[in-house]
Amino acid sequence: MSSISLGYQEIKPLSIPSRIAQLFSGGSCDMAVDLGTANILIYLKNRGVILNEPSLIAVDEESGKVLALGHEAKRIYGKTSRSIKCIRPMKDGVIADFAMTSLMIEHMFKKARKRFMFQKPRTVIGVPSGITQVEKRAVIDAALNAGSRKVFLVEEPMAAALGADLPVEQAVGNMIVDIGGGTTEVAIISMCGTVYSHSIRVAGDEMDEAIQRHLKRDYGLQVGIFEAERLKLVIGSALPTGETRFTRTYGRDVATGMPQPAEVSDEIIRDALSEPIAAIVTSITTALEQMNAEIAQDIISRGIFLAGGGALLTGLSERLTRETGIPFYRSQDPLSCVVRGVGKIVDNLGEMKALCIS
């Protein structure tokens, strides 16, 4: 039997009995969504993560037709004609362009849902802990417009803790730091509740923009946002690695306006990242100062866990350990940690609905 490719991994079609069971249940299949600033990930109930695409959409402004989504939209970003609008509709973890976000979610849902799904699914979406009521309403409306039957929201730190397999139901302090694309979420969780949470709008995107600013200000080189992201991934680090690394980049010379190649070292990128990393450290130390003695004992003995794409930055856990004196551990596959946690709620929605927020 052939497999179906949906953009993230190869998944096998359901067995005939499973298809029949789903047909009799109306064809509904609940979904979990990590609606991130940088990436959107979708988890299908009892199937796992089936879609992981950049949060990008390209639309023809004259006809309103969607021309590209996700990876394809990222490939053409900044290279389109004036009539094509290629944007990231999410900013700082929340919806910046409602119409474009609705279109993006609708087409992503269509890509993820199976052909024999007749009913609209229930959808659980991870959102930042600092989200406002207006922003919550925007997320819910976008998901309903995209075809959801009912929408639940869960705070991303709780989802990240579930995805990292932390014992959130026990009377023990669990500290999680989720460094996403638009926000960094710092939270302490115990007995299925949040003891402390704080969200700052400094994360992966701010790191990329810091690299852009640093290269332009100090080296007279203007690079694109995705080139800055590439430099961060290839040679970026939070601490010196013991050897100097270089990579070639291409941009525009600010003085002449001409295209310009350049060799960039890891030290240059590390200097650029120092400010956003310092902001993340400050957010973590503020959280540590707020905890009581009992939870402090748990955190010291168990350590602090990192999730989100920002956790992949080389040397970050070691830097945070050095700054705070408390061990930091990177969760397994931090990029999908939140959606796996939301997926656990979807798989057990009856028992875990209390973890959702209103």
Secondary structure, DSSP 8 states (H G I E B T S, - for coil): ---EE-SSSEE----HHHHHHHHHTTS---EEEEE-SSEEEEEETTTEEEEEEES-EEEETTT--EEEEHHHHHHHTT-S-TTEEEE--EETTEES-HHHHHHHHHHHHHHHS-TT--S--EEEEEE-TT--HHHHHHHHHHHHHTT-SEEEEEEHHHHHHHHTT--TTSSS-EEEEEE-SS-EEEEEEETTEEEEEEEES-SHHHHHHHHHHHHHHHH-EE--HHHHHHHHHHH-BSS--SS--EEEEEEEETTT--EEEEEEEHHHHHHHHHHHHHHHHHHHHHHHHHS-HHHHHHHHHH-EEEESGGGGSBTHHHHHHHHHSS-EEE-SSGGGHHHHHHHHHHHTHHHHGGGSB-
